[in-house]
């Protein structure tokens, strides 16, 4: 996976007005529950399927999670602190996100020409207690080889 930070924390200059308005109008955010396909007391598994240039609304993520690319593709994610990141996945590559206090608010947008299919594994009740720290991204080796 290739990861490029397009905008730094607290920099909203490159945001479009519609995304900023959506972020500022949030009354309450929910997690990715509508993408869920399995849930237990410790883990939630979901499937995110985005057409070309489709995006998810901003969502509140309280728990650490893993995002696995089932198709390969390119995506942009915007964070409520102003950061914008570009992620380019090969099929089977994944990224782990350690969510810390405060919870993370972000969206996900497919910026490629092809369908983007991502598996989301959320680890419930794993919120870090390191108050004041920001989420950290960890790139990982492909988990799907030869598929």
N, C-alpha and C positions, 0 to 999 in steps of 0.2 A: 504494500500500500504506500502510496505517496501522499504526503500531508504537507500542505502549504498554508501558512497563516496569511490571510489576505488583509485583515484589519486587526489591529491590536485592541486590547482592553481599553474601554472608555472612549473609543474612537467611533463615532456614529456618522462620520462624514460621507462614507461610501454607501450608507444604507439608503434604500429607496423610501419614499414617504409613506407608501402603503404598508411596508413591513414595520416601520417605526410607529405608525398609527395603531396597527394591530397590537404591537408590544405594549404601547402605552395605555390601550383601552382594556387590557386584560383585567377582568374582575377576579376570576378564579381560573386556574389552569388545571387541566387534568393530565394524567400520564397517557401512555400509548395503549390504554385498555381496549380501544376499539380494534386494535390489530391483534389482540390476544387469541391464541389457539390452545393454550394449556396454562393452568395455574395451580400451584400448590401453596402451602404456607411459607415455603422458602424460595421459590423461583416462579417467574412468569415468563412464558415463551410466546413470542409474537412474530408475525410476518408482515413486513412493510413492502408493499408493491407500489411503485410510482412510475407512471407513464413519463415520457420525455417532458421535462420542464415542470412537472407536477411537484407540489410541495406539501408537507404536512403543516398544520398550524403550529404555532408555538405551544410547547408542552412543558409541564413541570416534571422533572425527573428527580425523585428523592433517593433512589437506590442506585448503586453501582450496576453497570450493565456491560454486555458484550454485544457488538454489532458485527454480524458475519455476512459477507457478500456472497449471495448465491448465484449472482449473474455477472458480476463485474460491472464497472461503470464509474461515473463521476458524479459527485454530490457536493453541495455546499451546505454548511450548517451555520446558522447565526445564533449567537448567544446573547442573553439579555444584558451582559456586561459590555457589549459592543464588539466583541470578537467575531470575525467571520473566518471560517476555515474551508479550504478546498480539500476534498479527499478523493483520490483516484484508486479504485479497487480493482484487483484482478479477481476472478472467480475463486472463492475459498479463503480470501484474505479477511482478517478481522481486526477489530480495534476494541480495546477495553477502556471503559470510562469509569474512573473512580470518582464518584459523586461525593462531595463534602458539603459541610454547612457553609453557606446557605445552599439549599437545593438549586439545581441547574434548570434554567429555562432555555430551550432551544427549539429550532425547527430543523427540517431536513428537506433539501430540494434536489431532485434529479436534474442535472444540467447536461446530461448526455442525450444522444439521439435514440438510444435504446431503452427498453424497459429495465428498471432497477429493482432488484428483488433482494431484500435484506432480512435476515433472521435477527430478532432481538431477544436476548436472554437477560432478564432483569433479576438481580439477586436481592430479594426482599429482606428488609430489616438489617441492611449492611451499611447504613448511612454513617459516614465517618464523623467523629466528634471533634475533628480538628477545625474548630470555629475560625472563620476568616480566611481559610485557604480556598483556592479555586480548583475546579476539576482538573485532573491530569489525564492525558490521553496516552495510551500505550499501544504501539503497533505490535502486531504479533505475526508469526509465520502462518502460512496458509493451513487451514484445517481440512479442506476438501481437496485431495489430490487425486488426479486421474478420473474425475467425474465430468 
